Amino acid sequence: GTCIDTQEGFECRCQPGFAGLYCELDPGCSQCPIDSDCIAGRCVCKPGTTGSVGQCVQVGGGSSASIATAKSAQSNACASYCYNGASCVTAASGRNFTCICATGFTGSRCESPVALPYSDE
């Protein structure tokens, strides 16, 4: 989007399909299930899983129940790890998380807004 100075501070005018103070929200992904990530405006199964969105299953061995239980625990831990609407991806080991920041945020956990260019024109 394009941000302009106003008397109150600034205002961002978002391109179609984006919203939020800094145009960082992609409404097309607001309904992605916990087993998927938002990539380019579409919900896709997380890395290490396969199948249809909402029914992604872990690639590899193990019983369905043990996979579901482990996956649920990982998803809960992952969900609280990233900030500002970021997608969290669990490493195949299940021990590390990676945050995929929403537009407008940066940092290892997407904790910082991206500095917007300033112009006093």
N, C-alpha and C positions, 0 to 999 in steps of 0.2 A: 504494500500500500504506500500511500504518500502521506507524510505527516507535515502539518503546517503550524506555524505559531498562531496563537489566538490571545485575546486579552487575558483569558484564564490560564494559559499555559501552552497547550498544543492540542491538536486534533488529528487523528489519523483517518484517512479515507481509504477504506479497504477495497481490494480488488474483489470481483464476484467470487463467492465461495469461501471468503475469509471474514472473521469477525474478531472482536476483542480490542482492548485499549491500544495494542500495538499491531493489530491484524494477525495475531499469533494463533488464533483458533481456527481449526478446519472443521466446520460443522459436519462435514461428510463422515467424520470419524467419531463423532460424539457417542455413537451407539456401538462401538466395537466391543465384542465380548472380551472377557479377561484373558482368553486363550489366544488373542490375536493382537497385532500391532497395526497402527495406522501408517501406511506407506503410500505417499503420493495420493492421498485422499481416499484410499481403499483399505478395508480391513483385510489383513492376510495373516495366516497362521504364523506363530512365533518361530524363530530358528530352532531347530531340533524337534519340530513337530510337523505333522502332515495331516491332510484331510480338509474338510470343509470348515469354514469359519463357524465357530460355535460348537464344533465337534472335532477340533484339532486333537490329535493323539501323539504322544511322544514316540519318536523313532527309537527302536531298540527293544530289549527284552524286559521281562517283568510282568507280573499279573496286572490286569486292568485295575483292580482295587488298589494295589500298592502304588501304581503309577498315578492314579487319581489323587490319592492321599498325599503323596510327595509333591505332586504338581500343585495341589491346593495350598500346601504350606509354603512352597516357593513363591507362588503368585501373591500370597498375602504379604510375605516379607518384601518381595519386589515392589508391590504396590505402594508401600510406605517409604521406599528408598528414594524415589525420584520426586522432584517438585514441579510445580507450574504446568501440570497436565502432560508431563513427559511420558513417553512409553518406556517401560522397563523390560529389558530382555535378560533372562537368566542364562548364564553360561551353561554349556553341556554338563559341566561338573556339578552344577547346582549350588556352587559356593560363591560365585561372583555375579554381580549385576552390572549391566550397562544401560545408561539412560540415553534415549533418543529424544532430544529436546524438541519441544514445540517451537515453531517459528517465533523469534523474538526473545529466546532465552538461550543461555550458554552456561558452561561450567560442568564439572564431572557429574553433578546431580541436578543440572539445569536450574540452579539456584539463583542465577544472576540475569537480569534483563540485559539484552544486547544494547550497547550504547548507540543511540540514534545519531546520525550526522546532524550537526547544528549549522544553521545558516542564518545570518541576521539580515537577509535581503528583505 
